[in-house]
Amino acid sequence: EPFGHENPAPIFILQNVSLVQSPQLMKEAHVKCFVFADGIIKPVVFFNRPELYDKFLQLGQQSLCITAQVSENYWNGKTSIELVGLDVYFTIEN
């Protein structure tokens, strides 16, 4: 609620995003990284996308675009807003 079969969760496109630290591979299946865009740093988790780990490591200063959904994470009595990554587009610089 309020999302369901007839009302899917919105998907956001984040353009010109850059990584602010090395990605983390969690449980050999999920990739977590911190991204910077529009003056904000946010964590993004890509579930069941381990192939992205090496691609993020090789990224360097290159920017990328991410599609994601917004999620609330409840941990130890604190609520934080996180992004659940759905897909990523790596730009090619010549």
PEFEN-V668122 format. One record per residue. N is the residue number from 0. RES is the residue in one letter. SS is DSSP state (h for helix, s for strand, l for the rest). Layout:
BEGIN
n: {N:N}
res: {RES:RES}
ss: {SS:SS}
END
This chain:
BEGIN
n: {0:1:2:3:4:5:6:7:8:9:10:11:12:13:14:15:16:17:18:19:20:21:22:23:24:25:26:27:28:29:30:31:32:33:34:35:36:37:38:39:40:41:42:43:44:45:46:47:48:49:50:51:52:53:54:55:56:57:58:59:60:61:62:63:64:65:66:67:68:69:70:71:72:73:74:75:76:77:78:79:80:81:82:83:84:85:86:87:88:89:90:91:92:93}
res: {E:P:F:G:H:E:N:P:A:P:I:F:I:L:Q:N:V:S:L:V:Q:S:P:Q:L:M:K:E:A:H:V:K:C:F:V:F:A:D:G:I:I:K:P:V:V:F:F:N:R:P:E:L:Y:D:K:F:L:Q:L:G:Q:Q:S:L:C:I:T:A:Q:V:S:E:N:Y:W:N:G:K:T:S:I:E:L:V:G:L:D:V:Y:F:T:I:E:N}
ss: {l:l:l:s:l:l:s:l:l:l:l:s:s:s:s:s:s:s:s:l:l:l:l:s:s:s:l:l:l:s:s:s:s:s:s:s:s:l:l:s:s:s:s:s:s:s:l:l:l:l:h:h:h:h:h:h:h:l:l:l:l:l:l:s:s:s:s:s:s:s:s:s:s:s:s:l:l:s:s:s:s:s:s:s:s:s:s:s:s:s:l:l:l:l}
END
